[in-house]
Amino acid sequence: MGGHIQKISIGTLVFSLLLSTQARCGEEPRLALLARDSYLPGIPVLLRVELRETDGSLHRDRWNATARIRVEGEGVSISPSEVLLRNGIGSALATIEGSGDLRLVISLDGEELSRELLDLSDEPRREVSGELGEEETEWSGVIHVTGNVTVPEDGILRILPGTLVLLDGVESGTDGTDINIEGKLESLGTRQRPVTLTASNPAEAWGELDHDGEELSTYRYTVLTRAGNAPEGGHTDSGAAINADDTLITLEHSSISDISGKIMDAEDSELVMRDCLLQRSVMGPEVEGTALIFEDSAIFDMRGDDDNDGIYLHDQHTGQEIRLSGCIVAGGDDDAIDTLGSDVTIEDCIVRDFADKGISLFHDDITISRCLVVGNDIGISCKTHDDEGASVTIDHVTVAGNRIGIESRNRDDEDDAEINYRISNSIIRPGEGEGAASIRTDYEPGFFTIGYCNLAQALEGADGGNNLFTEPGFADENGHDFRLSAGSLCIDAGDPESPPDPDGSRSDIGYIPYALAPLEQGFLRGEASGDGSIDITDAVKILSYLFAGAGITCASSADGNDDGTVDITDAIYLLTWLFAGGDRPPPPTDTCGPDPTPDELDCSEPPACP
């Protein structure tokens, strides 16, 4: 270390570091907003609010959270004033009253983010209807669609970032204005300037985007609201915001919400949906003869009187894949995921809070892995015909808090049906209510093979073995934390033939592998930044934690002077040792180890050890 550095006083160094902490904090989940940077008074704006990890993934461990919404500007107001986030994501369709440029502010847990919104009242509106030309057509600014629009077979409609498309609608019925795509649609929004298609009159929903062409259409950072007064059909006999027939569509970072009918109706198509939010409609997508890749997306709040499923998956054509991965399906009046003869893979999904079934299966082959199914009436249910049969594979799934965990149902007097369940490495615990059970079946229990699972009750006559019947040891079931706590008998109790957990140990039982508690792993005192060494960055990290709201994953490491608290004296202690010949931090400092002086500090994720 150079002498000129050593001559700086510790107080001066602490002060200079305090000034720099604001720009250097940051490992806690952060608020994010996907919304327009402009608005029209009286036209609702969809505000999609998220909690994102530093790697960009959703902070799904946060079961419920309420973010506050406000606007700053003279004579303006916004309603509603809050948005519910489930597992890190949610939205509100908010109406701004008043006029003029303003600041939109979203706040949660003491964190705020803001966005300047420009008033588009003086922006010229371009009126459009009829058939577009066969050449490329570009829309930008404010577009008012006054009658049905057709993109011809060889045409391309390109909607540029920030475009606001207002479509005329009707109070009820099927005659809302449509955009018919026989060629290709490219909706090219950005995170800061998404494309929006919504009703010109919020009380009169428009029709649908009707795709009937062989070209691939793309929706990127696009918001669709107040659609669905379109020709009815399908499971709920309702119109759809998007109707796809023998076509290809990709939706990325897009939102479809507040639809008077269903989200989508697709037949004989190929669909990809990534990082999409589908919310507040009669039901989610209904697909038939269609390939679907549904990744890192959410479906919420499908409400109504009948068949209000989160997603409804009819059988696909030979060679077509249906896969749901990294999804959240929450809140609805029927089934969260409903299948009808389709072969489906469901992986790494959270399925919660539906009035009927979390996952409803009807014959064919289903694989469910690494999922959490919670708070539905029935967690997973399967039925089939006598001459068709069904095969359900469940692995590393936690099914908890549903009145019935898993069932094999004879709904239509199919007395000879064969429904084969293969369940492994899973936790199945019932909730409360009449007939509550881990597993119930209308058929022979020998159709079940259950091995290396944790059950509330045994299913007598089932094949398999090596099951546990103790409490699973959830970290906090009442708080919806279904990770395993230290001491759970489900740790290292999975099938030894299964692939090991990420830490190299034998597979655990349940949907998420157990992470060793920090003090079991040990820590390095003073090593707060996570880079494996003790230096000035650790003092900066402690100061950022204290004065700039930065997250810290191991308070024990940050307790540099081992007094049982984390405060400014810890940063000063480290700086004095590093730059002024002060005492070395107490053990453990040479190598990682346990705390020789136990205290109340936590260490959820210890920094790296050298």
C-alpha positions as CSV (number, residue, x, y, z in Angstrom):
1,M,0.0,0.0,0.0
2,G,1.4,3.4,-0.9
3,G,2.3,5.9,1.9
4,H,0.1,8.6,0.5
5,I,-2.9,6.4,1.1
6,Q,-1.9,5.6,4.7
7,K,-1.8,9.3,5.5
8,I,-5.4,9.9,4.8
9,S,-7.4,10.1,8.0
10,I,-9.9,7.3,8.6
11,G,-12.7,9.9,9.2
12,T,-11.9,11.5,5.8
13,L,-11.9,8.1,4.1
14,V,-15.2,7.1,5.7
15,F,-16.8,10.4,4.6
16,S,-15.6,9.9,1.0
17,L,-16.8,6.4,0.9
18,L,-20.2,7.5,2.2
19,L,-20.6,9.9,-0.7
20,S,-20.0,7.0,-3.2
21,T,-22.2,4.4,-1.7
22,Q,-25.4,5.4,-3.5
23,A,-24.0,4.3,-6.8
24,R,-22.5,1.1,-5.5
25,C,-25.3,-0.5,-3.6
26,G,-27.5,-3.2,-4.9
27,E,-27.9,-6.9,-4.4
28,E,-31.5,-6.9,-3.1
29,P,-34.3,-7.5,-5.6
30,R,-35.1,-4.2,-7.3
31,L,-38.3,-2.7,-8.5
32,A,-38.8,-2.6,-12.2
33,L,-41.5,-1.0,-14.3
34,L,-42.8,-1.8,-17.8
35,A,-45.0,1.0,-18.9
36,R,-45.4,3.8,-21.4
37,D,-43.6,7.1,-21.2
38,S,-46.6,8.9,-22.4
39,Y,-50.4,9.0,-21.9
40,L,-53.7,10.4,-23.0
41,P,-56.0,11.7,-20.2
42,G,-58.8,9.2,-19.6
43,I,-57.2,6.3,-21.6
44,P,-56.0,3.7,-19.0
45,V,-52.3,2.9,-18.9
46,L,-51.2,-0.6,-18.0
47,L,-48.5,-0.5,-15.3
48,R,-46.6,-3.7,-15.1
49,V,-44.5,-3.7,-11.8
50,E,-41.9,-6.3,-11.1
51,L,-39.3,-7.3,-8.5
52,R,-36.2,-8.5,-10.3
53,E,-33.1,-10.3,-9.0
54,T,-29.7,-9.0,-10.1
55,D,-29.6,-11.7,-12.7
56,G,-32.8,-10.4,-14.2
57,S,-35.1,-13.2,-13.0
58,L,-38.3,-12.5,-11.1
59,H,-38.0,-12.5,-7.3
60,R,-40.5,-15.4,-7.0
61,D,-39.9,-16.0,-3.3
62,R,-42.0,-12.9,-2.5
63,W,-45.4,-14.5,-2.3
64,N,-47.5,-11.3,-2.2
65,A,-46.5,-7.6,-2.1
66,T,-48.4,-4.4,-2.6
67,A,-46.7,-1.6,-4.5
68,R,-48.1,2.0,-4.2
69,I,-48.8,4.2,-7.2
70,R,-48.9,8.0,-7.3
71,V,-48.5,10.8,-9.8
72,E,-46.8,14.1,-9.3
73,G,-48.1,17.0,-11.3
74,E,-50.5,19.9,-11.0
75,G,-54.1,18.9,-10.9
76,V,-53.5,15.2,-11.8
77,S,-54.5,12.0,-10.1
78,I,-54.4,8.3,-10.8
79,S,-56.6,5.3,-9.9
80,P,-56.1,2.7,-8.7
81,S,-53.3,3.7,-6.3
82,E,-51.8,0.3,-5.8
83,V,-50.8,-2.9,-7.6
84,L,-50.6,-6.5,-6.1
85,L,-47.5,-8.4,-7.0
86,R,-47.6,-12.2,-6.8
87,N,-44.2,-14.0,-6.8
88,G,-42.5,-10.8,-8.1
89,I,-44.9,-9.5,-10.8
90,G,-48.3,-7.8,-11.2
91,S,-50.1,-5.0,-13.0
92,A,-52.8,-2.4,-12.7
93,L,-54.8,-0.8,-15.5
94,A,-54.6,2.8,-14.2
95,T,-56.5,5.9,-15.4
96,I,-54.9,9.3,-15.1
97,E,-57.3,12.2,-14.6
98,G,-56.1,15.7,-15.4
99,S,-53.7,16.8,-18.0
100,G,-50.1,17.9,-18.5
101,D,-46.7,16.2,-18.3
102,L,-46.3,14.4,-15.0
103,R,-44.1,12.1,-12.9
104,L,-45.3,8.6,-12.2
105,V,-43.9,7.1,-8.9
106,I,-44.0,3.4,-7.9
107,S,-42.9,2.5,-4.3
108,L,-42.4,-0.7,-2.4
109,D,-40.6,-1.5,0.8
110,G,-39.0,1.9,0.9
111,E,-37.7,1.8,-2.6
112,E,-39.1,4.2,-5.3
113,L,-38.8,4.4,-9.0
114,S,-40.2,7.1,-11.2
115,R,-41.0,7.7,-14.8
116,E,-41.8,11.0,-16.7
117,L,-45.0,10.7,-18.7
118,L,-45.7,13.1,-21.5
119,D,-49.3,14.2,-22.2
120,L,-50.2,13.3,-25.8
121,S,-53.3,15.5,-26.0
122,D,-51.7,17.7,-28.6
123,E,-50.3,14.8,-30.6
124,P,-52.0,14.5,-34.0
125,R,-54.1,11.4,-34.6
126,R,-54.0,9.4,-37.8
127,E,-57.2,7.7,-38.6
128,V,-57.0,4.3,-40.3
129,S,-59.4,1.7,-41.6
130,G,-59.7,-0.7,-44.5
131,E,-57.1,-2.8,-46.4
132,L,-53.5,-1.7,-46.2
133,G,-51.2,-1.8,-49.2
134,E,-49.0,-4.8,-50.1
135,E,-45.9,-2.9,-49.3
136,E,-44.6,-2.2,-45.7
137,T,-46.8,0.0,-43.6
138,E,-45.5,1.8,-40.5
139,W,-47.5,3.1,-37.7
140,S,-46.1,5.6,-35.1
141,G,-47.4,8.3,-32.8
142,V,-51.1,8.0,-32.1
143,I,-53.2,5.8,-34.5
144,H,-57.0,5.8,-34.4
145,V,-58.5,2.6,-35.9
146,T,-62.0,3.6,-36.8
147,G,-62.9,0.4,-38.8
148,N,-61.6,-3.1,-39.5
149,V,-58.1,-3.1,-40.9
150,T,-56.6,-5.9,-43.1
151,V,-52.9,-6.6,-43.6
152,P,-52.9,-8.4,-47.0
153,E,-51.1,-11.7,-47.6
154,D,-47.9,-10.0,-48.9
155,G,-48.1,-7.0,-46.6
156,I,-46.2,-6.1,-43.4
157,L,-47.6,-3.9,-40.7
158,R,-44.8,-2.5,-38.5
159,I,-45.7,-0.7,-35.3
160,L,-42.8,1.4,-34.1
161,P,-41.7,2.0,-30.4
162,G,-44.0,4.1,-28.3
163,T,-47.0,4.0,-30.7
164,L,-50.4,4.3,-29.1
165,V,-53.1,2.5,-31.2
166,L,-56.7,3.3,-30.3
167,L,-59.4,1.0,-31.6
168,D,-63.1,1.7,-31.7
169,G,-65.2,-0.8,-29.8
170,V,-68.7,-1.7,-28.7
171,E,-70.3,-1.8,-25.3
172,S,-71.0,-5.6,-25.7
173,G,-71.3,-8.2,-28.4
174,T,-68.9,-9.4,-31.1
175,D,-68.6,-6.4,-33.5
176,G,-65.6,-4.6,-32.0
177,T,-63.0,-3.3,-34.5
178,D,-60.5,-6.0,-35.6
179,I,-57.1,-6.0,-37.2
180,N,-56.9,-8.9,-39.6
181,I,-53.4,-10.1,-40.4
182,E,-53.1,-12.2,-43.5
183,G,-49.5,-11.2,-43.9
184,K,-47.2,-10.2,-41.1
185,L,-47.3,-8.0,-38.1
186,E,-44.2,-6.6,-36.3
187,S,-45.0,-4.8,-33.1
188,L,-41.6,-3.5,-32.0
189,G,-41.9,-1.8,-28.7
190,T,-39.0,-1.3,-26.2
191,R,-39.0,-1.5,-22.4
192,Q,-39.0,2.2,-22.1
193,R,-41.4,2.8,-25.0
194,P,-43.8,-0.2,-25.4
195,V,-46.4,-0.3,-28.1
196,T,-50.0,-0.1,-26.8
197,L,-53.2,-1.3,-28.4
198,T,-56.3,-0.4,-26.4
199,A,-59.8,0.9,-26.8
200,S,-60.5,4.5,-27.9
201,N,-63.3,4.5,-25.4
202,P,-62.5,2.5,-22.2
203,A,-66.1,1.5,-21.8
204,E,-66.3,-0.1,-25.3
205,A,-63.9,-3.0,-25.8
206,W,-62.5,-3.5,-29.3
207,G,-62.4,-6.8,-31.2
208,E,-59.4,-9.0,-31.9
209,L,-56.1,-9.3,-33.7
210,D,-57.0,-12.1,-36.1
211,H,-53.9,-13.9,-37.5
212,D,-54.5,-16.1,-40.5
213,G,-51.2,-16.2,-42.5
214,E,-48.1,-18.3,-42.9
215,E,-45.6,-15.5,-42.0
216,L,-44.2,-15.2,-38.4
217,S,-45.7,-12.3,-36.5
218,T,-43.8,-10.8,-33.6
219,Y,-45.0,-8.8,-30.6
220,R,-42.1,-7.3,-28.6
221,Y,-42.8,-5.1,-25.5
222,T,-46.4,-4.8,-26.6
223,V,-49.4,-4.1,-24.4
224,L,-52.9,-5.3,-25.4
225,T,-55.9,-4.1,-23.2
226,R,-59.6,-3.8,-23.5
227,A,-60.1,-6.2,-26.4
228,G,-62.3,-9.3,-26.7
229,N,-65.7,-8.1,-28.2
230,A,-65.1,-10.4,-31.1
231,P,-66.7,-13.6,-32.5
232,E,-67.3,-16.1,-29.7
233,G,-66.2,-19.7,-29.4
234,G,-64.2,-22.3,-27.5
235,H,-64.2,-23.2,-23.9
236,T,-66.0,-20.1,-22.5
237,D,-67.9,-19.2,-25.7
238,S,-66.2,-15.8,-25.6
239,G,-64.2,-13.6,-27.9
240,A,-60.4,-13.4,-27.7
241,A,-57.8,-10.6,-27.9
242,I,-55.7,-12.7,-30.3
243,N,-57.2,-15.3,-32.6
244,A,-54.5,-17.5,-34.4
245,D,-55.4,-19.9,-37.1
246,D,-52.6,-21.9,-38.9
247,T,-50.0,-19.3,-38.2
248,L,-46.8,-18.5,-36.2
249,I,-46.7,-15.9,-33.4
250,T,-43.9,-15.0,-31.0
251,L,-44.7,-12.7,-28.0
252,E,-41.8,-11.4,-25.9
253,H,-41.9,-9.1,-22.8
254,S,-45.6,-8.4,-23.6
255,S,-48.8,-8.0,-21.6
256,I,-52.4,-8.9,-22.4
257,S,-54.8,-7.7,-19.7
258,D,-58.3,-6.5,-18.9
259,I,-59.9,-8.4,-21.8
260,S,-63.7,-8.7,-22.0
261,G,-63.2,-12.3,-23.3
262,K,-60.3,-14.7,-23.2
263,I,-56.6,-13.9,-23.8
264,M,-56.1,-16.0,-27.0
265,D,-57.7,-18.6,-29.1
266,A,-55.3,-20.6,-31.3
267,E,-55.7,-23.5,-33.7
268,D,-53.2,-25.3,-35.9
269,S,-50.5,-22.8,-35.0
270,E,-47.0,-22.4,-33.4
271,L,-46.8,-20.1,-30.5
272,V,-43.9,-18.8,-28.3
273,M,-44.5,-16.6,-25.3
274,R,-41.6,-15.4,-23.2
275,D,-41.7,-13.1,-20.2
276,C,-45.4,-12.3,-20.8
277,L,-48.1,-11.3,-18.3
278,L,-51.7,-12.3,-18.9
279,Q,-54.1,-10.9,-16.4
280,R,-57.8,-10.0,-15.6
281,S,-59.7,-11.7,-18.3
282,V,-62.4,-14.4,-18.7
283,M,-59.7,-17.1,-19.2
284,G,-56.2,-17.4,-20.5
285,P,-55.0,-18.9,-23.8
286,E,-57.0,-21.8,-25.3
287,V,-54.9,-23.8,-27.9
288,E,-55.8,-26.8,-30.1
289,G,-53.5,-28.6,-32.6
290,T,-50.9,-26.0,-31.6
291,A,-47.3,-26.1,-30.4
292,L,-46.7,-23.8,-27.4
293,I,-43.6,-22.8,-25.6
294,F,-44.6,-20.7,-22.6
295,E,-41.5,-19.5,-20.7
296,D,-40.9,-17.2,-17.7
297,S,-44.5,-15.9,-17.9
298,A,-47.4,-15.3,-15.6
299,I,-51.2,-15.8,-15.8
300,F,-53.3,-14.1,-13.1
301,D,-57.0,-13.4,-12.2
302,M,-59.1,-15.4,-14.6
303,R,-62.6,-14.7,-13.2
304,G,-66.2,-15.6,-14.2
305,D,-69.1,-18.0,-14.0
306,D,-67.8,-21.0,-15.9
307,D,-64.6,-22.6,-17.2
308,N,-62.3,-19.7,-16.2
309,D,-59.0,-21.5,-16.6
310,G,-55.6,-20.0,-16.5
311,I,-54.7,-21.9,-19.7
312,Y,-56.5,-24.6,-21.6
313,L,-54.4,-27.0,-23.7
314,H,-56.2,-29.3,-26.2
315,D,-54.3,-32.1,-28.0
316,Q,-51.5,-31.1,-30.3
317,H,-50.5,-32.5,-33.7
318,T,-47.8,-35.1,-34.1
319,G,-44.4,-33.6,-33.5
320,Q,-45.7,-30.5,-31.7
321,E,-44.3,-29.7,-28.3
322,I,-46.3,-28.0,-25.4
323,R,-44.0,-26.9,-22.6
324,L,-44.6,-24.6,-19.7
325,S,-41.4,-23.5,-18.0
326,G,-40.7,-21.0,-15.3
327,C,-44.3,-19.8,-15.1
328,I,-46.6,-18.5,-12.4
329,V,-50.4,-19.3,-12.7
330,A,-52.3,-17.7,-9.8
331,G,-55.9,-16.7,-8.9
332,G,-58.9,-18.0,-10.9
333,D,-62.3,-19.4,-10.6
334,D,-61.7,-22.8,-12.3
335,D,-58.5,-24.7,-13.2
336,A,-55.1,-23.1,-13.4
337,I,-53.7,-25.5,-16.1
338,D,-56.3,-27.6,-17.9
339,T,-55.4,-30.2,-20.5
340,L,-57.5,-32.1,-23.0
341,G,-55.6,-35.0,-24.5
342,S,-52.3,-33.1,-24.9
343,D,-48.8,-34.3,-24.0
344,V,-47.5,-31.5,-21.8
345,T,-44.3,-30.8,-19.9
346,I,-44.7,-28.5,-16.9
347,E,-41.4,-27.5,-15.2
348,D,-40.3,-24.9,-12.6
349,C,-43.8,-23.5,-12.3
350,I,-45.8,-22.0,-9.3
351,V,-49.5,-22.9,-9.5
352,R,-51.6,-21.3,-6.8
353,D,-55.0,-20.2,-5.5
354,F,-57.4,-21.5,-8.1
355,A,-61.0,-22.4,-6.9
356,D,-61.0,-25.8,-8.5
357,K,-57.8,-27.7,-9.6
358,G,-54.2,-26.5,-9.9
359,I,-53.4,-28.9,-12.7
360,S,-56.3,-30.7,-14.4
361,L,-55.2,-33.6,-16.7
362,F,-57.2,-35.6,-19.3
363,H,-55.4,-38.7,-20.6
364,D,-52.1,-38.8,-22.6
365,D,-48.6,-38.2,-21.1
366,I,-47.9,-35.5,-18.6
367,T,-44.6,-34.6,-16.9
368,I,-44.5,-32.3,-13.9
369,S,-41.2,-31.5,-12.4
370,R,-39.7,-28.9,-9.9
371,C,-43.1,-27.3,-9.4
372,L,-44.9,-25.8,-6.4
373,V,-48.7,-26.4,-6.3
374,V,-50.3,-24.5,-3.4
375,G,-53.7,-23.2,-2.2
376,N,-56.0,-24.8,-4.8
377,D,-59.0,-27.0,-4.0
378,I,-57.3,-29.9,-5.6
379,G,-53.6,-29.8,-6.4
380,I,-53.3,-32.2,-9.3
381,S,-56.1,-34.3,-10.8
382,C,-56.3,-36.7,-13.7
383,K,-59.2,-38.4,-15.5
384,T,-59.4,-40.4,-18.7
385,H,-61.5,-42.7,-20.9
386,D,-61.6,-46.5,-20.5
387,D,-59.9,-47.1,-23.8
388,E,-57.2,-44.3,-23.7
389,G,-55.4,-44.3,-20.4
390,A,-53.1,-41.6,-18.9
391,S,-49.6,-41.5,-17.7
392,V,-48.5,-38.8,-15.1
393,T,-44.9,-38.4,-14.0
394,I,-44.3,-36.2,-11.0
395,D,-40.8,-35.5,-9.8
396,H,-39.4,-33.0,-7.2
397,V,-42.8,-31.3,-6.8
398,T,-44.2,-29.8,-3.6
399,V,-48.0,-30.0,-3.4
400,A,-49.2,-28.3,-0.2
401,G,-52.2,-26.5,1.3
402,N,-54.6,-27.9,-1.3
403,R,-57.7,-29.7,0.2
404,I,-56.7,-32.8,-1.9
405,G,-53.1,-33.1,-3.0
406,I,-53.3,-35.5,-5.9
407,E,-56.2,-37.5,-7.2
408,S,-57.2,-40.0,-9.8
409,R,-60.8,-39.2,-10.7
410,N,-63.6,-41.2,-12.3
411,R,-65.8,-38.4,-13.5
412,D,-67.9,-40.0,-16.3
413,D,-68.4,-43.6,-15.1
414,E,-65.1,-44.7,-16.8
415,D,-64.8,-47.8,-14.5
416,D,-62.0,-49.5,-16.4
417,A,-59.7,-46.4,-16.9
418,E,-56.0,-46.8,-16.2
419,I,-54.3,-43.7,-14.8
420,N,-50.7,-44.4,-14.0
421,Y,-49.0,-42.1,-11.6
422,R,-45.3,-42.2,-11.0
423,I,-44.4,-39.9,-8.2
424,S,-40.9,-39.4,-6.8
425,N,-38.9,-37.0,-4.7
426,S,-42.0,-35.0,-3.9
427,I,-43.8,-33.6,-0.9
428,I,-47.6,-34.1,-0.8
429,R,-49.4,-32.5,2.1
430,P,-53.1,-31.7,2.2
431,G,-54.8,-28.6,3.4
432,E,-58.1,-28.5,5.3
433,G,-61.7,-29.2,4.5
434,E,-64.1,-32.0,4.0
435,G,-62.4,-35.1,2.5
436,A,-58.9,-33.6,2.8
437,A,-56.2,-36.1,1.7
438,S,-52.7,-36.3,0.4
439,I,-53.8,-38.7,-2.4
440,R,-57.2,-40.0,-3.3
441,T,-58.2,-42.3,-6.1
442,D,-61.4,-43.8,-7.6
443,Y,-59.4,-46.7,-9.0
444,E,-57.0,-49.3,-7.8
445,P,-54.1,-47.8,-5.7
446,G,-51.8,-50.2,-7.6
447,F,-51.9,-47.6,-10.5
448,F,-49.7,-45.4,-8.2
449,T,-46.0,-45.8,-7.8
450,I,-44.8,-43.5,-5.0
451,G,-41.1,-43.5,-4.0
452,Y,-38.9,-41.3,-1.9
453,C,-41.7,-38.9,-1.1
454,N,-43.0,-37.1,2.0
455,L,-46.7,-37.8,2.5
456,A,-49.2,-36.9,5.2
457,Q,-50.8,-40.4,4.8
458,A,-49.8,-43.6,3.0
459,L,-51.8,-44.8,0.1
460,E,-52.3,-48.4,1.0
461,G,-51.8,-50.8,-2.0
462,A,-49.6,-48.4,-3.9
463,D,-46.3,-49.5,-5.3
464,G,-43.0,-47.9,-4.4
465,G,-41.4,-47.3,-1.0
466,N,-38.8,-45.3,1.0
467,N,-41.4,-42.7,1.8
468,L,-41.5,-40.4,4.9
469,F,-44.5,-39.5,7.0
470,T,-43.0,-36.9,9.2
471,E,-43.6,-33.1,8.9
472,P,-41.5,-31.9,5.9
473,G,-39.9,-29.1,7.8
474,F,-40.8,-26.1,5.6
475,A,-39.0,-22.9,6.4
476,D,-42.3,-21.0,7.0
477,E,-45.4,-22.6,5.6
478,N,-47.7,-19.9,7.0
479,G,-45.5,-17.3,5.3
480,H,-45.6,-19.3,2.0
481,D,-41.9,-20.2,2.2
482,F,-41.8,-23.8,1.1
483,R,-38.1,-24.2,1.1
484,L,-36.7,-26.8,3.5
485,S,-35.3,-25.7,6.9
486,A,-32.2,-27.0,8.5
487,G,-33.0,-30.4,10.2
488,S,-35.7,-31.4,7.7
489,L,-35.7,-35.1,7.2
490,C,-36.4,-34.4,3.5
491,I,-32.8,-33.2,3.0
492,D,-30.6,-35.8,1.2
493,A,-33.6,-38.2,1.4
494,G,-34.5,-38.4,-2.3
495,D,-34.0,-41.3,-4.7
496,P,-30.2,-42.0,-4.7
497,E,-30.5,-42.8,-8.4
498,S,-31.7,-39.3,-9.1
499,P,-29.2,-36.7,-10.3
500,P,-27.5,-35.0,-7.3
501,D,-28.5,-31.5,-6.1
502,P,-26.5,-28.5,-7.3
503,D,-24.2,-28.7,-4.2
504,G,-23.3,-32.3,-5.2
505,S,-25.2,-33.9,-2.4
506,R,-27.9,-36.6,-2.7
507,S,-31.1,-35.3,-4.1
508,D,-33.5,-33.7,-1.6
509,I,-37.3,-34.2,-1.5
510,G,-39.4,-31.3,-2.7
511,Y,-39.4,-28.7,-5.4
512,I,-36.3,-26.7,-4.5
513,P,-33.0,-28.1,-3.2
514,Y,-32.0,-27.2,0.3
515,A,-29.3,-24.6,0.6
516,L,-26.9,-25.1,3.5
517,A,-27.4,-22.6,6.3
518,P,-24.5,-20.1,6.3
519,L,-23.1,-21.0,9.6
520,E,-23.0,-24.6,8.6
521,Q,-20.7,-23.5,5.7
522,G,-18.8,-21.0,7.8
523,F,-17.9,-17.4,6.9
524,L,-14.9,-15.0,6.8
525,R,-15.2,-12.1,9.2
526,G,-15.0,-8.8,7.4
527,E,-15.6,-10.3,4.0
528,A,-18.9,-8.5,3.2
529,S,-18.6,-7.9,-0.6
530,G,-18.5,-11.5,-1.7
531,D,-15.2,-11.5,-3.6
532,G,-13.4,-13.8,-1.3
533,S,-10.9,-11.3,0.2
534,I,-10.9,-8.6,2.9
535,D,-10.2,-5.2,1.5
536,I,-11.6,-1.7,1.1
537,T,-14.6,-3.0,-1.0
538,D,-15.9,-4.7,2.2
539,A,-15.9,-1.4,4.1
540,V,-17.8,0.2,1.1
541,K,-20.3,-2.7,1.2
542,I,-21.0,-2.2,4.9
543,L,-21.4,1.6,4.4
544,S,-23.7,1.0,1.4
545,Y,-25.8,-1.4,3.5
546,L,-26.1,1.2,6.4
547,F,-26.6,4.4,4.4
548,A,-27.7,3.5,0.9
549,G,-30.2,0.7,1.2
550,A,-27.9,-2.0,-0.3
551,G,-28.6,-5.6,0.5
552,I,-26.3,-7.7,2.6
553,T,-26.5,-11.5,2.6
554,C,-24.3,-12.3,5.6
555,A,-24.5,-9.9,8.6
556,S,-22.1,-12.1,10.5
557,S,-19.4,-11.4,7.9
558,A,-20.1,-7.7,8.0
559,D,-19.7,-7.7,11.8
560,G,-16.0,-6.7,11.5
561,N,-15.4,-6.1,15.2
562,D,-17.5,-9.0,16.4
563,D,-19.7,-7.0,18.8
564,G,-22.9,-8.7,17.6
565,T,-24.2,-5.7,15.5
566,V,-23.5,-4.2,12.1
567,D,-22.9,-0.5,12.3
568,I,-20.4,2.2,11.2
569,T,-17.9,1.0,13.7
570,D,-17.4,-2.2,11.6
571,A,-16.4,-0.2,8.6
572,I,-14.1,2.0,10.7
573,Y,-12.6,-1.1,12.3
574,L,-11.8,-2.6,8.9
575,L,-10.4,0.6,7.5
576,T,-8.2,1.1,10.6
577,W,-6.8,-2.4,10.2
578,L,-6.2,-1.9,6.4
579,F,-4.8,1.6,6.4
580,A,-3.7,2.6,10.0
581,G,-2.2,-0.5,11.6
582,G,-5.3,-1.4,13.6
583,D,-6.1,-4.8,15.1
584,R,-7.0,-7.7,12.8
585,P,-10.7,-8.6,12.8
586,P,-11.5,-11.4,15.3
587,P,-11.8,-15.0,14.0
588,P,-12.6,-16.4,11.6
589,T,-10.4,-14.3,9.3
590,D,-7.7,-16.6,7.9
591,T,-10.1,-19.3,6.7
592,C,-13.8,-19.7,6.7
593,G,-15.3,-21.1,9.9
594,P,-18.2,-20.9,12.3
595,D,-18.8,-17.9,14.6
596,P,-16.9,-18.6,17.9
597,T,-19.1,-16.0,19.6
598,P,-22.7,-16.8,18.6
599,D,-25.1,-13.9,18.3
600,E,-28.4,-12.9,16.7
601,L,-27.0,-11.9,13.3
602,D,-28.2,-13.9,10.3
603,C,-26.2,-15.2,7.4
604,S,-28.6,-16.3,4.7
605,E,-25.9,-16.5,2.0
606,P,-22.2,-16.3,3.1
607,P,-19.8,-14.6,0.8
608,A,-17.2,-16.6,-1.0
609,C,-14.4,-18.3,1.0
610,P,-10.9,-18.2,-0.3
